[in-house]
């Protein structure tokens, strides 16, 4: 377990500031005087100045999964040779819809032809 006040990355900074802001919202007292009354901003300033102490807890060996324990669910699927039944084939055919044919469009008449028909 490591104890530190120095922030080594921005993700840890964000997490620490969020947790400290929650403490301030629940009634915790600020560790510095600030013009800002916003608990989020106060928490960020406290973390940046190193006033918030934190511990890095190493995970227990029991909590860390070994690669051997991880299962690939694709193995089960691959091992089961499933042959589709006739019912499945019928259902699949019903689901597949044939595309509707578009009605054939009439060829567009040129404006000259329209005027000839009207006369």
N, C-alpha and C positions, 0 to 999 in steps of 0.2 A: 504494500500500500504506500503510495507516494502522497506527500502533503506539499502543497505549493500555493503561492499567491500569484505567480507569474503565469500569464495566459500564453500557451504555446500555439494555439490555432484559433481561427475565427469561429469555428463551430462550438468549441468549448466556451468561448466568450458569450455567444448567443444563449446557450443553454444555462450558463451560470447567471446571466443577467435576467433571464426569464424566471428562474427559480427565486432569485433575490427579489424581483418585482412582485412575485406572488406573496412572498413574506411581508413585504411592505404594504401590500393591499390588505393583508389579514391583520395589520396592526403593528408590524415590526417597526422599530425605530431606525431612522436613517443614521448611517455611520459618518456622514459628513454634512456640512451645511451647503445648501445649493439654492440658487435663485429659482430653479425649476421646482414645481410642486408635483410634477408628473412622476409617479413611482417608477415607471419604466425608464425614464431618463435618469432618475436618481440611481437606480440599480446599475445602469450602464456606466455611470461615472464611478460608482463604488468599485465595480469589477475592474475598470480600466486603471484605477489608482492602486489596485492590489489590496483593497480593504476586505475583500471577500475571500475567505480561506476555503479550500476544497480538498477532498481526498480522491485519488484515483484508485479505485478498488479493482484488483486483478480478479478475473473470473476463476471460480474453482474448477479443478480438473473435471469434476463430475458434470459441470454445466456445459463444457465445450464438447460438441459432438465430433466424433472421429469420422473420417471418411468411410470407414467400413460400416458404420451404423446407418449411414444415409442410404435410403433405398431409391431405386429408380423404378417408378411405377410403370414405365414403358415395358419393362421385362414381363410383367404379368400380361399385359395386353398382347405383346409379341408372342408369348408362349401359348396363349389361347387361340387356337385356330377356329374362328367362327365362320361357319358357312351360312350365308343368309337363307332364311326359309322362303317358301313360296309366298307366304303372307307378307313378308318384308318386301319382296320384289313387287307385289301388287300395290302395296302402299306407296312405294317409291315411284311407280309409274303414275299413280293418281296425283302425286304431288307435283310431278313435272308437267307443266302446262305447255302445250304447243303454242308457239307464237302466232298471234292473229295476223291474218294477211290484211294488208292495207288495201282499201278499195283503190282500184285503178283511177288515176286522175285523168280527166279529159284534157286533151292538149289545149293549151291556151291559144285563143284566137288573136290574131294581130288586129290592131285597130282598123286597118283598111277593110278586113273581112267583115267586121261588125257593121261598118257603115254600109256595105253592100247588101247585107241581110236586111237592114232596116228599110231600104228603098224598095 
